[in-house]
Amino acid sequence: MIRTLILSVFCIAAAFTAQPSHAATKAGVEAQFRQWLDADLWPEASRSGVSRAVFDRAFSGISLDWDLPDLAPPGFPKPKERAQSQAEFRSPGAYFSEKSLQGLAASGRSLMKQHAGTLARIEQRYGVPASIIVAIWGRESGFGRARIPHSAVRVLVTKAFMSTRTDLFRREILAALKILERGDIPASAMKSSWAGAMGQPQFLPSSYLDHAVDFDGDGKRDIWNSVPDSLAAIANYLAQSGWVRGRDWGFEAVIPQGVTCALEGPDRARPIAALTDMGIIRISGRPFPDHERSAPGMVLVPAGTFGPEFVVTPNFYVIKEYNNSDLYALFIGNLADRIAHGGGAFVTPWRSTGSMLRSDIARLQSSLESQGYDVGGADGLPGYKTRRSIGEWQGKNGETPTCFPTPALLKSLR
Ligand SMILES: [Ca+2]
């Protein structure tokens, strides 16, 4: 989970607005923070091989960043639970801004030419297609052009000291100190998003330790300033996550009338030839490439029958290791296809599924759970387990499976 907490630098942080109780002041919390650094964080940093000099230099002049989201300062009222359940569930189509995809594809194509030599060497070594690497580079940091203004040390240490996820960020600040100990980058240049995701690939420090690469051979693993190091880091991340050399990420497809949409899930892989035997075809009308036909594929219907349908390969789930979202992985796959082949939007449009709140979807999930269906937890987000359970319920109850939550379905499930 830590490795996959890659948050977009384009997100806008909500400022911390809780008022202190009479007992706590910001100055008091800052004093507690300085004590915590010495008495609590330093001993553990020291045990993990960080020298006192590096530790002191990292935190010299560093104060807490009170503008970060999800803070929980000691002695302050607990931050209000975000009203997630009342959030409107956005239909998947909203994720695929055509304007943004076209812009990223145009820049991606030109940068792929510019860095062709480097990308060829990276592809050779790691087996990941250049177009996939460049697509992730574009999505994460606008090809390294996005402003990534925060001090990673300040963000991470603030969140390790006083956030709703101190355990995670404690591990990450310790990893950041190890990076500084190695001397790859000075603390002042170690920049991150407000969520602590660093540099052009948007790695948390633990991901950096596991996956960063010195590809330009200057002795430093520099994901902030070096394009070769950034591109190789992305490729190495995917290779170590199991990227299958020579396979595509997936194909837009058509599931024929009479074949249920309730087929999806990485746990229901079968040879692509078996899917074509069921009548599932590529929407382009072209056959699946020969080398793909005998290899495993999975059905994916992110909007049920209300949007594009896909046959994806295990590499789709490798992209999800970078950011655990079906829509993120589809965005990367589509962008990579545009960069590599000049492709466009998915052929089948995303249709409206009706306005629903996350709490509505959670109720629908609970109702299915009470009837013995696995929805992967009633969290208000319709993942593949929820979608296929909806399709299975519909099939059993004489409805045509659509595999997606709608207001009408919620009514008939009650
Ligand atoms: Ca380097």
Residues whose N, C-alpha, C, O or C-beta is under 5 A from the ligand:
A	BS01	CA	D214 F215 D216 G217 D218 G219 K220 R221 D222 S226 D229
